[in-house]
Amino acid sequence: MTDANQSGISIGGDVSGQVAMGSSVTQSQSAPDLTDTPDAATILFWAANPVDTEPLQLGNEIRTIEERLRGSDLRDRFVVEQQWAVRPGDLAEGLLRYAPQIVHFSGHGNASGDLVMRADDGASQPVSITALADLFAIAGDSVRCVVFNACYSQAQAEAVAQHVDCVVGTSRAIEDEAAVRFAAGFYRALGYGKSVATAFDLGCNEIDLASVEGHDIPQLVTRPEVDPSSVIF
C-alpha cells in the first residue's frame, strides 16, 4: 500500500497491551495536531484480542484505515485515537476522553451476539448487548457512527442503533481478510467526503472486488428517522 507524503491525520491513544501475532501497532505519526480543529471528526479505534482467542490482524486493520484516510482528499478532517487490549472498563473512558464521532471495534464476537473484550488477566470477557447499548445511551452523545468489525455483531448493532445514527454489524462470522477489506473501502470513502451509506456499499464492494467471501456479511443499521445517505463527516 502506498503512503501519502504528508499526513493530516493525528494518531493518538493507548497502544499498550497485546497485539495479534504478525501485526504491528501504528504509533504517533509526524502530522499536525488536529485535536483542536473544530471540523475534525474523531475516530476511536477499539482493539481486543484476548490471549485465549484466535489471533487477528488488528495491526493490519488500523494501518489500512490510516493509509486510506491519509491518501484521501479530506484527510485533515479526521483524528484517529486508539485503545488497545481494551477491557470493559476502558470503554466509557474512551468515549468520555475522546468524544468521538465514529467508534470502530476490531476483535471477536461470539454466537450470542456479545463482543469479546480482554479481562484483567488477559482472558476473554464478553460484554452483553444490553450493557454496551446502555453505554452508548449514557456516554455516547457525540457518536454518529459505530462499526463493529467482529463476528455475529448484528444484534449488537441493532441495539446500539437505538442511540446512534448509523451502526455496522455482521450477520455471521467474518474472516479477517474480509473485515480488513471492508474497513479499507469504508474509510477511504469517508475520506473523500462520501456518506455513510456510500461508504458502507464501497466497503462491501471492496470485499467482492478482492474475490474474498463475505461481501454480504456486513449489515448497516440506522435509527428509524436517519437517512445514512445524509450522514457525512
Residue frames as a rotation matrix with the C-alpha (Angstrom) as fourth column:
MET 1
0.573 0.820 0.000 0.00
0.820 -0.573 0.000 0.00
0.000 0.000 -1.000 0.00
THR 2
-0.254 -0.676 0.692 1.21
0.623 -0.662 -0.417 3.49
0.739 0.325 0.589 -0.76
ASP 3
0.112 0.189 -0.975 1.53
0.926 -0.375 0.034 6.25
-0.359 -0.907 -0.218 1.80
ALA 4
0.815 0.218 0.536 0.92
0.425 -0.854 -0.299 9.93
0.393 0.472 -0.789 1.19
ASN 5
-0.175 -0.960 0.220 3.93
0.530 -0.280 -0.800 12.22
0.830 -0.024 0.558 1.54
GLN 6
-0.853 -0.038 0.521 2.14
-0.355 -0.689 -0.631 14.37
0.383 -0.723 0.575 4.07
SER 7
-0.450 0.708 -0.545 -0.34
0.734 0.640 0.225 13.13
0.508 -0.299 -0.808 6.60
GLY 8
-0.480 0.371 0.795 -3.09
-0.439 -0.886 0.148 15.28
0.759 -0.278 0.588 8.01
ILE 9
0.534 0.702 -0.471 -4.24
0.019 0.546 0.837 12.61
0.845 -0.456 0.278 10.44
SER 10
-0.177 -0.525 0.833 -3.44
-0.903 -0.251 -0.349 12.92
0.392 -0.814 -0.429 14.11
ILE 11
0.224 0.172 -0.959 -2.78
0.026 0.983 0.182 9.49
0.974 -0.065 0.215 15.61
GLY 12
-0.399 -0.355 0.846 -3.05
-0.793 -0.330 -0.512 9.02
0.461 -0.875 -0.150 19.33
GLY 13
0.650 0.760 0.003 -4.43
-0.622 0.529 0.577 6.87
0.437 -0.377 0.816 22.11
ASP 14
0.200 -0.483 0.852 -3.26
-0.788 0.438 0.433 3.97
-0.582 -0.758 -0.293 24.20
VAL 15
0.457 -0.108 -0.883 -1.29
-0.708 0.557 -0.435 1.44
0.538 0.824 0.179 22.16
SER 16
-0.559 -0.637 0.531 -0.20
-0.829 0.447 -0.336 -0.66
-0.023 -0.628 -0.778 25.14
GLY 17
0.242 0.652 0.718 -1.21
-0.628 0.669 -0.396 -4.29
-0.739 -0.355 0.572 25.60
GLN 18
-0.398 -0.389 0.831 -1.23
0.186 0.853 0.488 -7.41
-0.898 0.349 -0.267 23.49
VAL 19
0.105 0.354 -0.929 -1.50
-0.887 -0.389 -0.248 -7.25
-0.450 0.850 0.273 19.72
ALA 20
0.896 0.314 0.315 -2.14
-0.160 0.888 -0.432 -10.18
-0.415 0.337 0.845 17.41
MET 21
0.027 -0.925 0.380 0.92
0.252 0.374 0.892 -12.07
-0.967 0.072 0.244 16.20
GLY 22
-0.361 -0.292 0.886 2.30
0.899 0.145 0.414 -10.85
-0.249 0.945 0.210 12.91
SER 23
0.582 0.590 0.559 0.67
0.694 -0.719 0.035 -7.44
0.423 0.368 -0.828 13.19
SER 24
-0.615 -0.789 -0.023 2.14
0.713 -0.543 -0.444 -4.07
0.338 -0.289 0.896 14.01
VAL 25
0.340 0.669 -0.661 0.93
0.853 -0.515 -0.082 -1.12
-0.395 -0.536 -0.746 16.04
THR 26
-0.041 -0.288 0.957 0.93
0.676 -0.713 -0.186 2.23
0.736 0.639 0.223 14.31
GLN 27
-0.008 -0.040 -0.999 2.05
0.920 -0.392 0.008 4.86
-0.392 -0.919 0.040 16.77
SER 28
0.519 0.328 -0.789 2.16
0.202 -0.944 -0.260 8.63
-0.831 -0.024 -0.556 16.60
GLN 29
0.284 -0.351 0.893 2.91
0.957 0.042 -0.288 9.99
0.064 0.936 0.347 13.13
SER 30
-0.678 -0.520 -0.519 4.69
0.504 -0.843 0.186 13.24
-0.535 -0.135 0.834 12.31
ALA 31
-0.320 0.701 0.637 1.46
0.758 -0.214 0.617 15.02
0.569 0.680 -0.462 11.50
PRO 32
-0.626 0.157 0.764 -0.26
-0.338 -0.937 -0.085 18.22
0.702 -0.312 0.640 12.56
ASP 33
-0.887 0.378 -0.264 -2.15
0.414 0.399 -0.819 18.00
-0.204 -0.836 -0.510 15.82
LEU 34
-0.677 0.691 0.254 -5.78
-0.069 -0.403 0.913 18.29
0.733 0.600 0.320 14.75
THR 35
-0.605 0.448 -0.658 -7.28
0.782 0.488 -0.387 17.64
0.148 -0.749 -0.645 18.17
ASP 36
-0.430 0.410 -0.804 -8.47
0.365 -0.736 -0.570 21.24
-0.826 -0.539 0.167 18.44
THR 37
-0.988 0.112 -0.110 -9.65
-0.146 -0.387 0.911 21.54
0.060 0.915 0.399 14.83
PRO 38
-0.438 0.881 0.179 -13.40
-0.658 -0.179 -0.732 22.25
-0.613 -0.438 0.658 15.08
ASP 39
0.363 0.655 -0.662 -14.31
-0.931 0.232 -0.282 20.34
-0.031 0.719 0.694 11.92
ALA 40
-0.600 -0.657 -0.457 -12.16
-0.661 0.729 -0.178 17.28
0.450 0.195 -0.871 12.63
ALA 41
0.629 0.776 -0.052 -14.07
-0.657 0.566 0.499 14.04
0.416 -0.280 0.865 13.24
THR 42
-0.342 -0.746 0.572 -12.50
-0.930 0.356 -0.092 11.75
-0.135 -0.563 -0.815 15.83
ILE 43
0.448 0.335 -0.829 -12.39
-0.450 0.886 0.114 8.03
0.773 0.322 0.547 15.09
LEU 44
0.038 -0.393 0.919 -11.91
-0.969 0.209 0.129 5.94
-0.243 -0.896 -0.373 18.23
PHE 45
0.133 -0.121 -0.984 -10.41
-0.549 0.817 -0.175 2.54
0.825 0.563 0.042 17.39
TRP 46
0.316 0.032 0.948 -11.02
-0.879 0.387 0.280 -0.17
-0.358 -0.922 0.150 19.99
ALA 47
0.085 -0.342 -0.936 -8.99
-0.614 0.722 -0.320 -3.36
0.785 0.602 -0.148 19.61
ALA 48
0.166 -0.019 0.986 -9.21
-0.895 0.417 0.159 -6.55
-0.414 -0.909 0.052 21.69
ASN 49
0.328 -0.130 -0.936 -7.60
-0.516 0.805 -0.292 -9.93
0.792 0.578 0.197 21.08
PRO 50
0.588 -0.058 0.807 -7.61
-0.786 0.195 0.586 -11.85
-0.192 -0.979 0.069 24.38
VAL 51
-0.401 -0.916 0.019 -4.92
-0.894 0.396 0.212 -14.48
-0.201 0.068 -0.977 24.88
ASP 52
-0.568 0.240 0.788 -7.42
0.010 0.959 -0.284 -17.35
-0.823 -0.153 -0.547 24.69
THR 53
0.635 0.768 -0.081 -8.81
-0.043 -0.070 -0.997 -16.27
-0.771 0.636 -0.011 21.29
GLU 54
0.410 -0.437 0.801 -7.59
0.887 0.395 -0.239 -16.71
-0.212 0.808 0.549 17.73
PRO 55
-0.426 -0.635 -0.644 -5.02
0.412 -0.770 0.487 -14.05
-0.806 -0.058 0.589 16.74
LEU 56
0.652 0.678 0.338 -6.46
0.669 -0.305 -0.678 -11.37
-0.357 0.668 -0.653 14.47
GLN 57
-0.251 -0.732 0.634 -4.87
0.930 -0.365 -0.054 -8.88
0.271 0.576 0.772 12.07
LEU 58
0.618 0.579 -0.532 -5.71
0.735 -0.666 0.128 -5.90
-0.280 -0.470 -0.837 14.26
GLY 59
-0.093 -0.751 -0.653 -2.50
0.207 -0.657 0.725 -4.04
-0.974 -0.067 0.216 13.48
ASN 60
-0.824 -0.170 0.540 -3.07
0.539 0.052 0.840 -4.55
-0.171 0.984 0.049 9.78
GLU 61
0.102 0.965 0.242 -6.61
0.978 -0.141 0.152 -3.23
0.181 0.221 -0.958 10.12
ILE 62
0.647 0.140 -0.750 -5.70
0.427 -0.881 0.203 0.05
-0.632 -0.452 -0.630 11.81
ARG 63
-0.462 -0.858 -0.222 -2.74
0.182 -0.337 0.924 0.54
-0.868 0.387 0.312 9.50
THR 64
-0.622 0.302 0.723 -5.04
0.781 0.170 0.601 0.08
0.059 0.938 -0.341 6.50
ILE 65
0.507 0.844 -0.176 -7.58
0.859 -0.512 0.025 2.54
-0.069 -0.164 -0.984 7.89
GLU 66
0.331 -0.460 -0.824 -4.87
0.202 -0.818 0.538 5.16
-0.922 -0.345 -0.178 8.45
GLU 67
-0.716 -0.658 0.233 -3.40
0.333 -0.028 0.943 4.65
-0.614 0.752 0.239 4.99
ARG 68
-0.265 0.699 0.664 -6.76
0.941 0.036 0.337 5.02
0.212 0.714 -0.667 3.27
LEU 69
0.723 0.526 -0.448 -7.52
0.633 -0.764 0.123 8.20
-0.277 -0.373 -0.886 5.22
ARG 70
0.023 -0.807 -0.590 -4.05
0.173 -0.578 0.798 9.68
-0.985 -0.120 0.127 4.62
GLY 71
-0.807 -0.376 0.455 -4.43
0.461 0.081 0.884 9.13
-0.370 0.923 0.108 0.89
SER 72
0.051 0.944 0.325 -7.82
0.998 -0.035 -0.056 10.82
-0.042 0.327 -0.944 0.72
ASP 73
-0.157 -0.031 0.987 -8.77
0.478 -0.877 0.049 14.39
0.864 0.480 0.153 -0.18
LEU 74
0.451 0.503 0.737 -10.24
-0.361 -0.652 0.667 15.18
0.816 -0.567 -0.113 3.23
ARG 75
0.046 -0.509 -0.859 -7.56
0.598 0.703 -0.385 13.64
0.800 -0.496 0.337 5.45
ASP 76
-0.829 -0.418 0.373 -7.43
0.014 -0.681 -0.732 16.80
0.560 -0.602 0.570 7.58
ARG 77
-0.018 0.916 0.401 -10.98
-0.714 -0.292 0.636 16.15
0.700 -0.275 0.660 8.76
PHE 78
0.764 0.371 -0.529 -10.06
-0.049 0.849 0.525 13.02
0.644 -0.375 0.667 10.73
VAL 79
-0.150 -0.726 0.671 -8.30
-0.948 -0.086 -0.305 12.35
0.279 -0.682 -0.676 14.02
VAL 80
0.381 0.227 -0.896 -7.59
-0.125 0.973 0.194 8.71
0.916 0.038 0.399 14.92
GLU 81
-0.094 -0.352 0.931 -7.37
-0.989 -0.076 -0.129 7.69
0.116 -0.933 -0.341 18.58
GLN 82
0.018 -0.010 -1.000 -6.61
-0.296 0.955 -0.015 4.14
0.955 0.297 0.014 19.68
GLN 83
0.129 -0.005 0.992 -7.27
-0.971 0.202 0.127 1.92
-0.201 -0.979 0.021 22.69
TRP 84
-0.131 -0.313 -0.940 -5.58
-0.574 0.798 -0.186 -1.49
0.808 0.515 -0.285 22.57
ALA 85
-0.738 -0.080 -0.670 -6.19
0.337 0.817 -0.469 -4.65
0.585 -0.572 -0.576 24.61
VAL 86
-0.519 0.565 0.642 -9.41
-0.604 -0.773 0.192 -2.93
0.605 -0.288 0.743 25.57
ARG 87
-0.887 0.269 -0.376 -11.20
0.454 0.656 -0.603 -4.06
0.084 -0.706 -0.704 28.73
PRO 88
0.038 0.991 0.131 -14.87
0.888 -0.094 0.450 -3.41
0.459 0.099 -0.883 29.54
GLY 89
0.433 0.120 -0.894 -13.87
0.742 -0.611 0.277 -0.69
-0.513 -0.782 -0.354 31.98
ASP 90
-0.633 -0.749 -0.195 -11.89
0.459 -0.566 0.685 1.12
-0.624 0.344 0.702 29.27
LEU 91
-0.361 0.512 0.779 -14.89
0.906 -0.004 0.422 1.73
0.219 0.859 -0.463 27.03
ALA 92
0.723 0.666 -0.184 -16.51
0.691 -0.688 0.223 4.55
0.021 -0.288 -0.957 28.98
GLU 93
0.184 -0.754 -0.630 -13.09
0.358 -0.546 0.758 6.15
-0.915 -0.365 0.170 29.49
GLY 94
-0.697 -0.491 0.523 -12.56
0.628 -0.066 0.775 6.26
-0.345 0.869 0.354 25.73
LEU 95
0.040 0.808 0.588 -15.97
0.897 -0.288 0.334 7.78
0.440 0.514 -0.736 25.00
LEU 96
0.813 0.296 -0.501 -15.56
0.536 -0.716 0.447 10.42
-0.226 -0.632 -0.741 27.69
ARG 97
0.034 -0.912 -0.409 -11.93
0.383 -0.366 0.848 11.28
-0.923 -0.185 0.337 26.96
TYR 98
-0.819 -0.512 0.258 -12.08
0.377 -0.141 0.916 11.49
-0.433 0.847 0.308 23.17
ALA 99
-0.013 0.911 -0.413 -15.79
-0.170 -0.409 -0.897 12.33
-0.985 0.059 0.160 22.49
PRO 100
-0.862 -0.459 0.216 -15.55
0.101 0.261 0.960 10.52
-0.497 0.849 -0.179 19.14
GLN 101
-0.120 0.808 -0.578 -17.89
-0.911 -0.321 -0.259 10.89
-0.395 0.495 0.774 16.20
ILE 102
0.471 0.172 -0.866 -17.00
-0.602 0.780 -0.173 7.39
0.645 0.602 0.470 14.95
VAL 103
0.086 -0.435 0.896 -16.23
-0.826 0.471 0.308 4.30
-0.557 -0.767 -0.319 17.05
HIS 104
0.362 -0.070 -0.930 -14.64
-0.699 0.639 -0.320 1.25
0.616 0.766 0.182 15.41
PHE 105
0.353 -0.225 0.908 -14.33
-0.716 0.560 0.416 -2.05
-0.602 -0.798 0.036 17.28
SER 106
0.231 -0.368 -0.901 -11.94
-0.719 0.560 -0.413 -4.65
0.656 0.743 -0.135 15.88
GLY 107
-0.645 -0.426 0.634 -11.93
-0.747 0.524 -0.409 -8.01
-0.158 -0.738 -0.656 17.62
HIS 108
-0.923 0.273 -0.272 -14.04
0.197 0.941 0.276 -11.06
0.331 0.201 -0.922 18.34
GLY 109
-0.256 0.895 0.364 -17.77
-0.963 -0.269 -0.017 -11.52
0.083 -0.355 0.931 18.80
ASN 110
-0.913 -0.049 0.405 -19.49
-0.148 0.965 -0.216 -14.68
-0.381 -0.257 -0.888 19.98
ALA 111
-0.793 0.608 0.044 -22.56
0.363 0.413 0.835 -16.52
0.490 0.678 -0.548 18.68
SER 112
-0.116 0.754 -0.646 -24.67
0.970 -0.055 -0.238 -14.93
-0.215 -0.654 -0.725 21.45
GLY 113
0.536 0.297 0.790 -24.01
0.607 -0.787 -0.116 -11.51
0.587 0.541 -0.602 19.94
ASP 114
0.878 -0.276 -0.391 -21.65
0.208 -0.517 0.831 -10.35
-0.431 -0.811 -0.396 22.68
LEU 115
0.613 -0.788 0.060 -18.43
-0.344 -0.334 -0.878 -8.53
0.712 0.517 -0.475 21.87
VAL 116
0.751 -0.416 -0.512 -15.37
0.634 0.672 0.383 -10.11
0.185 -0.612 0.769 23.48
MET 117
0.687 -0.537 0.489 -13.12
-0.533 -0.830 -0.162 -7.77
0.493 -0.150 -0.857 25.44
ARG 118
-0.132 -0.837 -0.532 -9.98
0.151 0.513 -0.845 -8.53
0.980 -0.192 0.058 27.43
ALA 119
0.888 0.372 -0.272 -10.21
0.288 0.013 0.957 -9.24
0.359 -0.928 -0.096 31.17
ASP 120
0.722 -0.629 0.287 -7.56
-0.689 -0.616 0.381 -8.03
-0.063 -0.473 -0.879 33.61
ASP 121
0.226 -0.650 0.726 -5.81
-0.232 0.688 0.688 -11.42
-0.946 -0.324 0.005 33.39
GLY 122
-0.635 -0.518 -0.573 -5.72
-0.615 -0.109 0.781 -11.27
-0.467 0.848 -0.250 29.58
ALA 123
-0.800 0.395 0.452 -8.51
0.483 0.870 0.094 -13.82
-0.356 0.294 -0.887 29.03
SER 124
-0.650 0.626 0.431 -11.83
0.305 -0.305 0.902 -13.26
0.697 0.718 0.007 27.28
GLN 125
-0.710 0.558 -0.429 -14.57
0.377 -0.214 -0.901 -11.21
-0.595 -0.802 -0.059 28.90
PRO 126
-0.460 0.606 0.649 -17.81
0.793 -0.048 0.607 -10.89
0.399 0.794 -0.459 26.91
VAL 127
-0.900 0.304 -0.312 -19.77
-0.117 -0.859 -0.498 -7.65
-0.420 -0.412 0.809 27.04
SER 128
-0.353 0.845 0.401 -23.51
0.717 0.520 -0.464 -8.13
-0.601 0.124 -0.790 26.71
ILE 129
-0.415 0.319 0.852 -25.65
0.756 -0.400 0.518 -6.49
0.506 0.859 -0.075 24.06
THR 130
0.644 0.764 -0.038 -27.69
0.635 -0.506 0.584 -4.61
0.427 -0.400 -0.811 26.67
ALA 131
0.439 -0.535 -0.722 -24.67
0.644 -0.373 0.668 -3.34
-0.626 -0.758 0.181 28.59
LEU 132
-0.631 -0.741 0.230 -22.95
0.682 -0.388 0.620 -1.93
-0.370 0.548 0.750 25.51
ALA 133
-0.170 0.660 0.732 -26.13
0.701 -0.442 0.560 -0.33
0.693 0.608 -0.387 24.17
ASP 134
0.772 0.447 -0.451 -26.67
0.632 -0.462 0.623 1.29
0.070 -0.766 -0.639 27.57
LEU 135
-0.071 -0.887 -0.456 -23.10
0.730 -0.357 0.583 2.62
-0.680 -0.292 0.673 27.49
PHE 136
-0.752 -0.198 0.629 -23.71
0.626 -0.515 0.585 4.43
0.209 0.834 0.511 24.21
ALA 137
0.295 0.921 0.254 -27.01
0.661 -0.389 0.641 5.76
0.689 -0.021 -0.724 25.55
ILE 138
0.751 -0.008 -0.661 -25.26
0.611 -0.373 0.698 7.18
-0.252 -0.928 -0.275 28.61
ALA 139
0.224 -0.827 -0.515 -21.85
0.136 -0.497 0.857 8.33
-0.965 -0.263 0.001 27.31
GLY 140
-0.469 -0.465 0.751 -22.06
0.733 0.269 0.625 8.23
-0.493 0.843 0.214 23.52
ASP 141
0.469 0.776 -0.421 -23.80
0.413 -0.615 -0.672 11.52
-0.781 0.141 -0.609 22.79
SER 142
0.025 -0.542 -0.840 -21.00
-0.613 -0.672 0.415 12.60
-0.789 0.505 -0.350 20.41
VAL 143
-0.740 -0.438 0.510 -21.11
0.001 0.759 0.651 9.36
-0.672 0.482 -0.561 18.39
ARG 144
0.059 0.747 -0.662 -22.83
-0.855 -0.305 -0.420 9.29
-0.516 0.590 0.621 14.99
CYS 145
0.559 0.066 -0.826 -21.44
-0.634 0.676 -0.376 6.05
0.534 0.734 0.420 13.59
VAL 146
0.124 -0.509 0.852 -20.22
-0.746 0.518 0.418 2.76
-0.654 -0.688 -0.315 15.07
VAL 147
0.296 -0.115 -0.948 -18.53
-0.738 0.602 -0.304 -0.10
0.606 0.790 0.093 13.21
PHE 148
0.370 -0.155 0.916 -18.49
-0.659 0.651 0.376 -3.47
-0.655 -0.743 0.139 14.97
ASN 149
0.261 -0.383 -0.886 -15.97
-0.850 0.343 -0.399 -5.27
0.457 0.857 -0.236 12.76
ALA 150
-0.730 -0.367 0.577 -16.41
-0.635 0.678 -0.371 -8.55
-0.255 -0.637 -0.728 14.62
CYS 151
-0.845 0.391 -0.366 -18.30
0.103 0.788 0.606 -11.79
0.526 0.475 -0.706 14.10
TYR 152
-0.279 0.849 -0.449 -22.00
0.839 0.443 0.316 -12.10
0.467 -0.289 -0.836 14.95
SER 153
-0.820 -0.176 -0.545 -22.39
0.483 -0.724 -0.493 -8.41
-0.307 -0.667 0.678 15.80
GLN 154
-0.638 0.618 0.460 -25.66
0.223 -0.424 0.878 -7.59
0.737 0.662 0.133 14.03
ALA 155
0.344 0.791 -0.506 -27.75
0.759 0.083 0.645 -7.90
0.552 -0.606 -0.573 17.20
GLN 156
-0.163 -0.504 -0.848 -25.29
0.855 -0.500 0.133 -5.58
-0.492 -0.704 0.513 18.93
ALA 157
-0.946 -0.201 0.253 -25.61
0.314 -0.756 0.575 -3.13
0.076 0.623 0.778 16.05
GLU 158
-0.209 0.954 0.216 -29.42
0.426 -0.110 0.898 -3.19
0.880 0.280 -0.383 16.22
ALA 159
0.404 0.332 -0.852 -29.34
0.912 -0.073 0.404 -2.43
0.072 -0.941 -0.332 19.94
VAL 160
-0.429 -0.666 -0.611 -26.81
0.675 -0.685 0.274 0.39
-0.601 -0.295 0.743 19.67
ALA 161
-0.808 0.147 0.570 -28.72
0.439 -0.494 0.750 1.90
0.393 0.857 0.335 16.71
GLN 162
0.339 0.902 -0.268 -31.42
0.877 -0.200 0.436 2.89
0.340 -0.383 -0.859 19.19
HIS 163
0.651 -0.173 -0.739 -28.95
0.456 -0.689 0.563 5.54
-0.607 -0.704 -0.370 20.37
VAL 164
-0.382 -0.848 -0.368 -26.56
-0.019 -0.391 0.920 6.12
-0.924 0.358 0.133 17.43
ASP 165
0.157 0.522 -0.838 -27.45
-0.795 -0.437 -0.421 7.23
-0.586 0.732 0.346 13.89
CYS 166
0.610 -0.043 -0.791 -25.59
-0.653 0.538 -0.533 4.54
0.449 0.842 0.300 11.92
VAL 167
0.119 -0.543 0.831 -24.17
-0.749 0.500 0.434 1.22
-0.652 -0.675 -0.347 13.12
VAL 168
0.180 -0.162 -0.970 -22.44
-0.795 0.557 -0.240 -1.53
0.580 0.814 -0.028 11.14
GLY 169
0.111 -0.145 0.983 -22.57
-0.719 0.672 0.180 -5.13
-0.687 -0.726 -0.030 12.39
THR 170
-0.689 -0.370 -0.624 -22.13
-0.699 0.566 0.436 -8.57
0.192 0.737 -0.649 10.87
SER 171
0.314 0.944 -0.103 -24.78
-0.906 0.330 0.265 -11.21
0.284 0.010 0.959 10.24
ARG 172
0.988 -0.082 -0.131 -22.45
0.111 0.966 0.232 -14.14
0.108 -0.243 0.964 10.89
ALA 173
0.393 -0.916 -0.080 -18.77
0.407 0.095 0.909 -15.00
-0.825 -0.390 0.410 11.26
ILE 174
0.984 -0.147 -0.105 -16.48
-0.167 -0.528 -0.833 -12.91
0.067 0.837 -0.544 9.06
GLU 175
0.515 -0.857 -0.007 -12.95
0.851 0.512 -0.119 -13.77
0.105 0.056 0.993 8.01
ASP 176
0.119 -0.596 -0.794 -10.08
0.560 -0.621 0.549 -11.47
-0.820 -0.510 0.259 8.93
GLU 177
-0.803 -0.514 0.302 -9.30
0.519 -0.354 0.778 -10.51
-0.293 0.782 0.551 5.34
ALA 178
-0.157 0.835 0.528 -12.91
0.792 -0.213 0.573 -9.61
0.590 0.508 -0.628 4.62
ALA 179
0.615 0.375 -0.694 -13.07
0.759 -0.519 0.393 -7.46
-0.213 -0.769 -0.603 7.75
VAL 180
-0.250 -0.797 -0.550 -9.92
0.439 -0.600 0.669 -5.57
-0.863 -0.074 0.500 6.78
ARG 181
-0.778 0.003 0.628 -11.14
0.618 -0.177 0.766 -5.12
0.113 0.984 0.136 3.19
PHE 182
0.300 0.949 0.099 -14.43
0.870 -0.315 0.379 -3.70
0.391 -0.027 -0.920 4.43
ALA 183
0.476 -0.170 -0.863 -12.65
0.585 -0.671 0.456 -1.22
-0.656 -0.722 -0.220 6.68
ALA 184
-0.614 -0.788 0.044 -10.39
0.521 -0.363 0.773 -0.16
-0.593 0.498 0.633 3.81
GLY 185
-0.568 0.455 0.686 -13.27
0.674 -0.221 0.705 0.64
0.473 0.862 -0.181 1.48
PHE 186
0.453 0.816 -0.360 -15.42
0.867 -0.308 0.391 2.22
0.208 -0.490 -0.847 4.19
TYR 187
0.382 -0.328 -0.864 -12.84
0.520 -0.697 0.494 4.71
-0.764 -0.638 -0.096 5.48
ARG 188
-0.758 -0.575 0.306 -11.47
0.565 -0.347 0.748 5.60
-0.324 0.741 0.588 2.06
ALA 189
-0.186 0.783 0.593 -14.99
0.778 -0.251 0.576 6.65
0.600 0.569 -0.563 1.08
LEU 190
0.686 0.410 -0.601 -15.41
0.712 -0.547 0.440 8.74
-0.148 -0.730 -0.667 4.23
GLY 191
-0.113 -0.858 -0.501 -12.06
0.542 -0.476 0.693 10.38
-0.833 -0.193 0.519 3.47
TYR 192
-0.887 -0.122 0.446 -13.41
0.457 -0.386 0.802 11.52
0.074 0.915 0.397 0.11
GLY 193
-0.849 0.525 -0.049 -16.50
-0.478 -0.806 -0.350 13.08
-0.224 -0.274 0.935 1.66
LYS 194
-0.528 0.685 -0.502 -18.92
-0.178 0.489 0.854 10.28
0.830 0.540 -0.136 0.86
SER 195
0.183 0.724 0.665 -21.88
-0.900 -0.149 0.409 9.44
0.395 -0.674 0.625 3.06
VAL 196
-0.408 -0.249 0.879 -22.04
-0.708 0.693 -0.133 6.52
-0.576 -0.676 -0.459 5.47
ALA 197
0.608 0.706 0.362 -24.42
-0.268 0.612 -0.744 4.78
-0.747 0.355 0.562 3.04
THR 198
0.815 -0.368 -0.447 -21.93
-0.466 0.040 -0.884 5.05
0.343 0.929 -0.139 0.18
ALA 199
-0.180 -0.930 0.320 -19.01
-0.962 0.099 -0.253 4.15
0.204 -0.354 -0.913 2.43
PHE 200
-0.013 0.263 0.965 -20.83
-0.538 0.812 -0.229 1.01
-0.843 -0.522 0.131 3.55
ASP 201
0.910 0.411 0.060 -21.55
-0.156 0.473 -0.867 -0.01
-0.385 0.780 0.494 -0.04
LEU 202
0.537 -0.781 -0.320 -17.95
-0.640 -0.129 -0.757 0.59
0.550 0.612 -0.569 -1.07
GLY 203
-0.244 -0.590 0.770 -16.72
-0.934 0.358 -0.021 -1.42
-0.263 -0.724 -0.638 1.91
CYS 204
0.359 0.464 0.810 -18.83
-0.215 0.885 -0.413 -4.40
-0.909 -0.026 0.417 0.85
ASN 205
0.978 0.015 -0.207 -17.76
-0.207 0.069 -0.976 -3.92
0.000 0.998 0.070 -2.76
GLU 206
0.160 -0.987 0.015 -14.09
-0.965 -0.160 -0.206 -3.92
0.206 0.019 -0.978 -1.75
ILE 207
-0.151 -0.132 0.980 -14.56
-0.519 0.854 0.035 -7.41
-0.842 -0.503 -0.198 -0.32
ASP 208
0.703 0.547 0.455 -16.19
0.098 0.559 -0.823 -8.53
-0.705 0.623 0.339 -3.55
LEU 209
0.819 -0.426 -0.385 -13.55
-0.552 -0.402 -0.731 -6.94
0.157 0.810 -0.564 -5.80
ALA 210
-0.166 -0.941 0.294 -10.83
-0.983 0.180 0.023 -8.85
-0.075 -0.285 -0.956 -3.94
SER 211
0.074 0.301 -0.951 -12.67
-0.467 0.853 0.234 -12.14
0.881 0.427 0.204 -4.62
VAL 212
-0.954 -0.290 0.071 -12.95
-0.172 0.340 -0.925 -12.67
0.244 -0.895 -0.374 -0.87
GLU 213
-0.300 0.888 -0.350 -16.04
0.611 0.460 0.644 -14.34
0.732 -0.021 -0.681 0.56
GLY 214
-0.318 0.271 -0.909 -18.33
0.926 -0.119 -0.359 -12.33
-0.205 -0.955 -0.213 2.79
HIS 215
-0.922 -0.058 0.382 -19.40
0.185 -0.934 0.305 -9.19
0.339 0.352 0.872 0.91
ASP 216
-0.069 0.988 0.137 -22.96
-0.053 -0.141 0.989 -9.80
0.996 0.061 0.062 2.16
ILE 217
-0.122 -0.025 -0.992 -21.98
0.865 0.487 -0.118 -10.21
0.486 -0.873 -0.038 5.83
PRO 218
-0.942 -0.185 -0.279 -21.69
0.308 -0.805 -0.506 -6.55
-0.131 -0.563 0.816 6.93
GLN 219
-0.016 0.989 0.147 -25.08
0.926 -0.041 0.376 -5.01
0.378 0.142 -0.915 7.76
LEU 220
-0.898 -0.225 0.377 -25.90
0.125 -0.955 -0.270 -1.32
0.421 -0.195 0.886 8.12
VAL 221
-0.029 0.876 -0.482 -28.49
0.967 0.146 0.207 -0.45
0.252 -0.460 -0.852 10.77
THR 222
-0.788 -0.209 0.579 -29.80
0.150 -0.977 -0.150 3.06
0.598 -0.031 0.801 11.38
ARG 223
-0.737 0.623 -0.263 -32.20
0.111 -0.272 -0.956 4.86
-0.667 -0.733 0.131 13.62
PRO 224
-0.043 0.809 0.586 -35.68
0.873 0.316 -0.372 4.90
-0.486 0.496 -0.719 12.05
GLU 225
0.817 0.459 -0.350 -35.55
0.294 -0.853 -0.431 8.63
-0.496 0.250 -0.832 11.36
VAL 226
0.103 -0.897 -0.430 -31.98
-0.376 -0.435 0.818 8.64
-0.921 0.077 -0.382 9.95
ASP 227
0.998 0.062 -0.023 -31.08
-0.040 0.284 -0.958 8.51
-0.053 0.957 0.286 6.27
PRO 228
0.433 -0.900 0.050 -27.49
0.462 0.269 0.845 7.16
-0.774 -0.343 0.532 6.07
SER 229
0.127 -0.377 0.918 -27.01
0.970 -0.144 -0.193 8.86
0.205 0.915 0.347 2.71
SER 230
0.667 0.149 0.730 -27.21
0.109 -0.989 0.103 12.20
0.737 0.011 -0.676 4.54
VAL 231
0.913 -0.405 -0.044 -24.63
0.029 -0.045 0.999 11.34
-0.407 -0.913 -0.029 7.24
ILE 232
0.583 -0.751 0.309 -21.29
0.442 -0.026 -0.897 12.79
0.681 0.659 0.317 6.10
PHE 233
0.629 -0.437 -0.643 -18.21
0.645 -0.168 0.746 13.62
-0.434 -0.884 0.176 8.16
